[in-house]
Amino acid sequence: MTKPSVPITERRYVVPLILVTSLFFLWAFGVNLNDILIPHLKKAFRLSDFRSSLIQTAFFGGYFLAALPAGWLMEKIGYKRGILVGLVTCASGAFLFIPAASVRLYAFFLFALFVMACGQGVLEVAANPYVTILGPLESSERRLNLAQSFNSVGAVVTPIVGAAFILSGVEYSRTQWSAMSPTQLQAYQAAEASTVRMPYLVITGLFLAVATLIFFSNLPEIREEEGEDYTSAPASTGLLGLWAHKHLLKGVLAQFFYVGAQVGVASFVIRFAQYSMPRLPEKHAANYLKLHLLGFMIGRFAGSAMMKHIAASRLLSLFGLSALTCLTIVLLGTGVAPIWALVLLGFFHSIMFPTIFALSLKHLGAHTKFGSSLLVMSIIGGAIFPAAMGYISDMSNIRYAFLVPFFCHLCVLYFATRGYRPAVDLPKETELRGIPVED
């Protein structure tokens, strides 16, 4: 059925929504610079596809480990203080890139990414549910998609900045590598490692600046109403209470597979472009990643607008089917068609994360913070599936690696068509409040 248009938020929540939305823009730098770091550090440290994909493993492993403690943290200190903890932790991780570039140890870079990701995990647990409750329940998916749209703006800006300041454009053949003396090799690695210093120093400053702004702002502390938990199961506190919400558990699985697919695809856009066109320089190949992320941004804004008229689950189903079509072209197509299918895939990935998130949190009531923790923990898919893709690429070729995101999108499609439906018994007064139940 057509979804009725409702106000995206109340007037009193406009300023808090703007402030929290700025966080979505900011943490895009941490996530999306990884797609530049993978080919950059692969080249600098002469890594295999599998070892270079450990960048995503370290990053999303931090998300996973920080998510549940972040839920407890929000319960104890509230959203505003939790956001401040996340911002300071992010700034610390970004700053660690400075000594990592001096030491020139790949493991140190992974550690810096891990710390930064822990901070971003705290921000995700706080900001995503906070946006969903800053207004009417029935417009929560649209509100979160709008906020996440600014994350995609940051995602478009990031590879432009990363390609300009991190990718040196200096590439050597195997023959040239073997002809290098140890001194020449060390000088080359030092030059490549040093290119990350300035971008991550700027990112450190941005995190601290936003933390200062949030600290002095009047960010309201909103408590979820117990009355929003409409399950017929007996009430239970903490994590135990989440098991009655089957749609949340299915949403956690869907998010696990989606994030794995989205991160895996973006991680290998540059590599796949160079595989398809062997003479393509890395900076030119990075242009396809920029277009992929541009489509991602356009899709976020377009999806938020379409949700005025189309139910979120229906739109998620349509985008899921389209994503599977794009991946089929990648797996079976020839020439430049598979590359452009990867570019277009960014558009269809756009609404998936916030829509799965918002649909999964519906009707959780007081369990919202811990539900958010589980959904953020599911981001561990971004650590597992890119590594699986890298392993398959090393064992065969990079085209077969895209079987992994194809399988992941089948799972997302199930959630979009059936798994999102809450097993709830809504009381009659709920109908008077105007909360619709999708068919």
C-alpha positions as CSV (number, residue, x, y, z in Angstrom):
1,M,0.0,0.0,0.0
2,T,1.0,3.6,-0.4
3,K,2.6,5.1,2.6
4,P,0.9,8.3,3.8
5,S,3.0,11.5,4.0
6,V,3.7,12.6,7.6
7,P,5.9,15.3,9.1
8,I,9.5,14.2,9.2
9,T,10.0,15.6,12.7
10,E,8.5,18.1,15.2
11,R,9.7,21.7,15.2
12,R,11.2,21.4,18.7
13,Y,13.5,18.7,17.4
14,V,14.8,20.4,14.3
15,V,18.0,21.8,15.8
16,P,19.0,18.6,17.6
17,L,18.3,16.7,14.4
18,I,20.7,19.0,12.5
19,L,23.4,18.6,15.1
20,V,23.2,14.8,15.1
21,T,23.0,14.7,11.3
22,S,26.4,16.5,11.2
23,L,27.8,13.3,12.9
24,F,26.7,11.2,9.9
25,F,28.7,13.5,7.6
26,L,31.7,13.4,9.8
27,W,32.2,9.6,10.3
28,A,32.0,9.0,6.5
29,F,35.6,10.1,6.4
30,G,36.7,7.3,8.7
31,V,34.7,4.6,6.8
32,N,35.3,5.6,3.2
33,L,39.0,6.4,3.4
34,N,39.5,2.7,3.9
35,D,38.6,2.2,0.2
36,I,41.6,4.4,-0.6
37,L,43.8,2.9,2.1
38,I,43.4,-0.6,0.7
39,P,45.0,-0.1,-2.7
40,H,47.5,2.4,-1.2
41,L,48.8,0.2,1.6
42,K,48.6,-2.9,-0.6
43,K,51.1,-1.1,-2.9
44,A,53.3,0.4,-0.2
45,F,53.7,-2.8,1.8
46,R,53.3,-5.2,-1.2
47,L,50.3,-7.0,0.3
48,S,48.1,-9.7,-1.2
49,D,44.4,-9.0,-1.7
50,F,43.6,-10.9,1.5
51,R,46.1,-9.1,3.7
52,S,45.1,-5.7,2.3
53,S,41.4,-6.5,3.1
54,L,42.4,-6.8,6.8
55,I,42.0,-3.1,6.9
56,Q,38.2,-3.6,6.8
57,T,38.6,-6.5,9.3
58,A,40.3,-4.2,11.8
59,F,37.9,-1.4,11.2
60,F,34.6,-3.3,11.4
61,G,36.0,-5.5,14.2
62,G,36.2,-2.3,16.3
63,Y,32.6,-1.6,15.5
64,F,31.6,-5.0,16.6
65,L,33.5,-5.0,19.9
66,A,32.4,-1.4,20.8
67,A,28.7,-1.8,20.0
68,L,27.4,-3.7,23.1
69,P,29.5,-1.7,25.6
70,A,28.1,1.4,23.8
71,G,24.6,0.3,24.5
72,W,25.3,0.0,28.2
73,L,27.1,3.3,28.1
74,M,24.0,5.0,26.6
75,E,21.9,3.5,29.4
76,K,24.2,4.9,32.0
77,I,25.2,8.4,30.7
78,G,22.6,9.2,28.0
79,Y,22.9,10.0,24.3
80,K,24.7,13.4,24.6
81,R,27.6,12.2,26.8
82,G,27.8,8.9,24.8
83,I,28.2,10.9,21.6
84,L,31.0,12.9,23.2
85,V,32.8,9.7,24.2
86,G,32.6,8.5,20.7
87,L,33.9,11.7,19.1
88,V,37.0,11.8,21.4
89,T,37.7,8.1,20.8
90,C,37.5,8.7,17.0
91,A,39.9,11.7,17.3
92,S,42.4,9.5,19.2
93,G,42.3,6.8,16.6
94,A,42.8,9.3,13.7
95,F,45.7,10.9,15.5
96,L,47.4,7.5,15.8
97,F,48.0,7.6,12.1
98,I,50.7,10.1,12.6
99,P,53.1,7.8,14.6
100,A,52.0,4.9,12.4
101,A,53.3,6.7,9.4
102,S,56.6,7.3,11.2
103,V,57.0,3.7,12.4
104,R,55.8,2.2,9.0
105,L,54.3,-0.9,10.4
106,Y,51.2,-2.3,8.8
107,A,50.0,-3.6,12.1
108,F,50.2,-0.1,13.6
109,F,47.9,1.2,10.9
110,L,45.4,-1.6,11.6
111,F,45.5,-0.7,15.4
112,A,44.8,3.0,14.6
113,L,41.9,2.0,12.4
114,F,40.6,-0.3,15.2
115,V,40.6,2.6,17.8
116,M,39.0,5.0,15.4
117,A,36.3,2.4,14.6
118,C,35.5,1.8,18.3
119,G,34.7,5.5,18.5
120,Q,32.5,5.3,15.4
121,G,30.8,2.3,16.8
122,V,29.7,4.3,19.8
123,L,28.5,7.1,17.5
124,E,26.5,4.7,15.5
125,V,24.8,3.2,18.6
126,A,23.9,6.7,19.8
127,A,23.0,8.6,16.6
128,N,20.9,6.1,14.6
129,P,18.3,5.4,17.3
130,Y,18.4,9.0,18.4
131,V,17.3,10.2,15.0
132,T,14.5,7.6,14.8
133,I,12.9,8.9,18.0
134,L,13.3,12.7,17.2
135,G,9.8,12.7,15.7
136,P,6.8,10.6,14.7
137,L,7.3,6.8,14.6
138,E,5.8,6.4,11.2
139,S,8.4,8.7,9.6
140,S,11.4,7.1,11.3
141,E,12.7,5.4,8.2
142,R,12.5,8.5,6.1
143,R,14.1,10.6,8.9
144,L,17.0,8.2,9.3
145,N,17.5,8.0,5.5
146,L,17.6,11.8,5.3
147,A,20.3,11.9,8.1
148,Q,22.2,9.1,6.4
149,S,22.1,11.1,3.2
150,F,24.6,13.5,4.6
151,N,26.8,10.5,5.5
152,S,26.8,9.7,1.7
153,V,27.8,13.4,1.0
154,G,30.9,12.7,3.1
155,A,31.4,9.4,1.3
156,V,31.5,11.3,-2.1
157,V,34.0,13.9,-0.7
158,T,36.3,11.4,0.9
159,P,37.6,9.5,-2.1
160,I,38.2,12.9,-3.9
161,V,40.3,14.0,-0.9
162,G,41.9,10.6,-0.5
163,A,42.9,10.2,-4.1
164,A,44.4,13.7,-4.2
165,F,46.4,13.5,-0.9
166,I,47.0,9.8,-0.3
167,L,47.4,8.1,-3.7
168,S,50.8,9.2,-5.0
169,G,50.3,7.8,-8.5
170,V,53.8,6.1,-8.3
171,E,53.5,2.5,-9.4
172,Y,56.2,-0.1,-10.1
173,S,56.2,-3.3,-12.0
174,R,57.4,-6.6,-10.5
175,T,60.7,-6.2,-12.4
176,Q,61.2,-2.7,-11.0
177,W,60.4,-4.0,-7.5
178,S,63.0,-6.8,-7.7
179,A,65.6,-4.3,-9.0
180,M,65.3,-2.1,-5.9
181,S,67.9,-2.0,-3.2
182,P,66.8,-2.2,0.4
183,T,67.6,1.5,0.8
184,Q,65.4,2.4,-2.2
185,L,62.6,0.2,-0.9
186,Q,62.7,1.8,2.5
187,A,62.7,5.3,1.0
188,Y,59.7,4.4,-1.2
189,Q,57.7,3.0,1.8
190,A,58.5,6.1,3.9
191,A,57.2,8.4,1.1
192,E,54.0,6.3,0.6
193,A,53.3,6.1,4.4
194,S,53.8,9.8,4.9
195,T,50.9,10.7,2.6
196,V,48.3,9.7,5.2
197,R,49.6,12.2,7.8
198,M,47.9,15.4,6.7
199,P,44.4,13.9,5.9
200,Y,44.2,12.1,9.2
201,L,45.5,15.1,11.2
202,V,42.7,17.2,9.6
203,I,40.1,14.4,10.5
204,T,41.4,14.5,14.1
205,G,40.7,18.3,14.2
206,L,37.2,17.8,12.7
207,F,36.2,15.2,15.3
208,L,37.4,17.5,18.2
209,A,35.7,20.6,16.7
210,V,32.3,18.8,16.5
211,A,32.8,17.4,20.0
212,T,33.2,21.0,21.2
213,L,30.1,22.1,19.4
214,I,28.1,19.2,20.9
215,F,29.4,19.8,24.4
216,F,28.1,23.4,24.4
217,S,24.8,22.5,22.7
218,N,21.4,21.9,24.3
219,L,20.9,18.4,23.1
220,P,17.7,16.9,24.7
221,E,17.9,13.6,26.4
222,I,14.9,11.6,25.1
223,R,13.8,8.4,26.9
224,E,12.0,5.8,24.9
225,E,8.5,5.1,26.1
226,E,7.7,1.7,27.6
227,G,4.4,1.8,25.9
228,E,6.0,1.4,22.5
229,D,6.8,-2.2,23.2
230,Y,3.7,-3.9,21.8
231,T,4.7,-7.5,21.9
232,S,2.4,-10.0,23.5
233,A,5.4,-11.6,25.2
234,P,6.1,-10.9,28.9
235,A,8.2,-7.8,29.5
236,S,11.9,-8.4,30.1
237,T,14.8,-6.1,30.7
238,G,18.2,-5.8,29.1
239,L,19.3,-8.1,26.3
240,L,16.8,-10.8,27.3
241,G,13.9,-8.6,26.3
242,L,15.2,-8.4,22.7
243,W,14.6,-12.1,21.9
244,A,10.8,-11.5,21.7
245,H,11.3,-9.2,18.8
246,K,11.9,-11.6,15.9
247,H,11.9,-8.8,13.3
248,L,14.9,-7.2,15.1
249,L,16.8,-10.5,15.0
250,K,16.1,-10.9,11.3
251,G,17.1,-7.3,10.9
252,V,20.5,-7.9,12.6
253,L,21.2,-10.8,10.1
254,A,20.1,-8.6,7.2
255,Q,22.4,-5.8,8.3
256,F,25.2,-8.2,8.8
257,F,24.9,-9.4,5.2
258,Y,24.2,-6.0,3.7
259,V,27.2,-4.3,5.3
260,G,29.5,-7.1,4.2
261,A,28.2,-6.7,0.7
262,Q,28.4,-2.9,0.6
263,V,31.9,-2.7,2.1
264,G,33.2,-5.6,0.0
265,V,32.0,-4.1,-3.2
266,A,33.4,-0.6,-2.4
267,S,36.7,-2.1,-1.3
268,F,37.3,-3.8,-4.7
269,V,35.9,-1.2,-7.2
270,I,39.4,0.1,-7.9
271,R,40.9,-3.4,-8.1
272,F,38.1,-4.7,-10.3
273,A,38.5,-1.7,-12.7
274,Q,42.2,-2.4,-13.0
275,Y,41.5,-6.1,-13.5
276,S,39.0,-5.3,-16.3
277,M,41.4,-2.7,-17.9
278,P,44.9,-3.8,-17.0
279,R,46.6,-0.6,-18.2
280,L,44.3,1.7,-16.2
281,P,46.3,3.8,-13.7
282,E,45.2,3.7,-10.0
283,K,44.1,7.4,-10.0
284,H,41.9,6.8,-13.0
285,A,40.5,3.6,-11.5
286,A,39.6,5.7,-8.4
287,N,37.3,7.7,-10.5
288,Y,34.9,4.7,-10.7
289,L,34.9,4.5,-6.9
290,K,34.0,8.2,-6.9
291,L,31.1,7.6,-9.3
292,H,30.0,4.6,-7.2
293,L,29.8,6.8,-4.1
294,L,28.2,9.6,-6.0
295,G,25.4,7.2,-6.9
296,F,25.2,6.2,-3.3
297,M,24.7,9.8,-2.3
298,I,22.0,10.5,-4.9
299,G,20.2,7.3,-3.9
300,R,20.1,8.4,-0.3
301,F,18.4,11.7,-1.1
302,A,16.2,10.2,-3.8
303,G,15.2,7.3,-1.5
304,S,14.3,9.7,1.3
305,A,12.0,11.6,-1.1
306,M,10.4,8.4,-2.5
307,M,9.5,7.2,1.0
308,K,6.9,10.0,1.2
309,H,4.8,7.9,-1.2
310,I,6.3,4.4,-1.1
311,A,6.4,2.1,2.0
312,A,10.0,1.7,3.2
313,S,9.9,-2.1,2.9
314,R,8.6,-2.0,-0.7
315,L,11.4,0.4,-1.7
316,L,13.9,-1.8,0.0
317,S,12.6,-4.8,-2.0
318,L,12.9,-2.9,-5.3
319,F,16.5,-1.7,-4.5
320,G,17.4,-5.3,-3.4
321,L,16.3,-6.8,-6.7
322,S,18.1,-4.1,-8.7
323,A,21.3,-4.8,-6.7
324,L,21.1,-8.5,-7.6
325,T,20.7,-7.5,-11.3
326,C,23.8,-5.4,-11.1
327,L,25.9,-8.2,-9.5
328,T,24.7,-10.6,-12.2
329,I,26.1,-8.3,-14.8
330,V,29.4,-8.1,-12.8
331,L,29.6,-11.9,-12.7
332,L,28.6,-12.7,-16.3
333,G,29.2,-9.5,-18.3
334,T,32.1,-8.6,-20.5
335,G,33.9,-5.4,-21.5
336,V,33.1,-2.3,-19.5
337,A,29.5,-3.3,-18.6
338,P,30.5,-5.0,-15.3
339,I,32.5,-1.9,-14.2
340,W,29.5,0.4,-14.8
341,A,27.2,-2.2,-13.1
342,L,29.5,-1.7,-10.0
343,V,29.1,2.0,-10.3
344,L,25.3,1.8,-10.5
345,L,25.3,-0.6,-7.5
346,G,26.2,2.3,-5.3
347,F,22.8,3.8,-6.0
348,F,20.9,0.7,-5.0
349,H,23.0,0.2,-1.9
350,S,22.1,3.7,-0.7
351,I,18.9,3.2,1.3
352,M,19.6,-0.3,2.7
353,F,21.5,0.5,5.9
354,P,19.2,3.1,7.4
355,T,16.0,1.4,6.2
356,I,17.0,-2.0,7.7
357,F,18.0,-0.1,10.9
358,A,14.8,1.8,11.2
359,L,12.5,-1.1,10.3
360,S,14.3,-3.3,12.9
361,L,14.0,-0.8,15.7
362,K,10.2,-0.3,15.3
363,H,8.2,-1.1,18.4
364,L,11.2,-1.9,20.6
365,G,10.3,0.8,23.2
366,A,12.7,0.7,26.2
367,H,14.8,-1.9,24.4
368,T,15.8,0.5,21.6
369,K,19.3,1.2,22.8
370,F,20.3,-2.4,23.1
371,G,18.5,-3.2,19.8
372,S,20.7,-0.5,18.3
373,S,23.8,-2.1,19.8
374,L,22.9,-5.5,18.1
375,L,22.4,-3.7,14.8
376,V,25.7,-2.0,15.1
377,M,27.4,-5.2,16.1
378,S,26.1,-6.7,12.8
379,I,28.5,-4.3,11.0
380,I,31.1,-7.0,11.7
381,G,29.9,-8.3,8.3
382,G,32.2,-5.5,6.9
383,A,35.1,-7.3,8.5
384,I,34.3,-10.8,7.3
385,F,33.0,-10.6,3.8
386,P,35.7,-8.3,2.2
387,A,38.3,-10.7,3.6
388,A,36.4,-13.6,2.0
389,M,36.3,-11.7,-1.3
390,G,40.1,-11.1,-1.0
391,Y,40.7,-14.8,-0.4
392,I,38.6,-15.9,-3.4
393,S,40.3,-13.3,-5.5
394,D,43.8,-14.6,-4.6
395,M,42.7,-18.2,-5.2
396,S,41.0,-17.6,-8.5
397,N,40.2,-14.1,-9.9
398,I,38.5,-11.0,-8.6
399,R,35.3,-11.6,-10.7
400,Y,34.4,-14.7,-8.7
401,A,34.8,-12.8,-5.5
402,F,31.5,-11.0,-6.3
403,L,29.6,-14.2,-5.6
404,V,29.9,-13.2,-2.0
405,P,27.9,-9.9,-2.2
406,F,25.4,-11.7,-4.5
407,F,24.6,-14.2,-1.8
408,C,24.4,-11.4,0.8
409,H,21.8,-9.6,-1.2
410,L,19.6,-12.6,-1.3
411,C,19.4,-12.4,2.5
412,V,18.7,-8.7,2.4
413,L,15.8,-9.3,-0.1
414,Y,14.2,-11.8,2.3
415,F,14.2,-9.2,5.1
416,A,12.7,-6.6,2.7
417,T,9.8,-8.9,1.7
418,R,9.0,-10.8,4.9
419,G,11.5,-10.6,7.7
420,Y,10.9,-6.9,8.6
421,R,7.3,-7.6,9.8
422,P,7.0,-7.3,13.6
423,A,5.2,-10.1,15.4
424,V,3.1,-7.6,17.4
425,D,-0.4,-7.3,18.7
426,L,-1.2,-3.6,18.5
427,P,-3.7,-2.3,21.1
428,K,-6.7,-0.3,19.8
429,E,-5.3,3.0,21.2
430,T,-2.4,2.6,18.8
431,E,-4.7,3.0,15.8
432,L,-6.0,6.2,17.3
433,R,-2.4,7.5,17.5
434,G,-2.1,6.9,13.7
435,I,0.8,4.4,13.7
436,P,0.3,2.4,10.5
437,V,1.0,-1.3,10.1
438,E,2.4,-2.1,6.7
439,D,0.8,-4.9,4.7
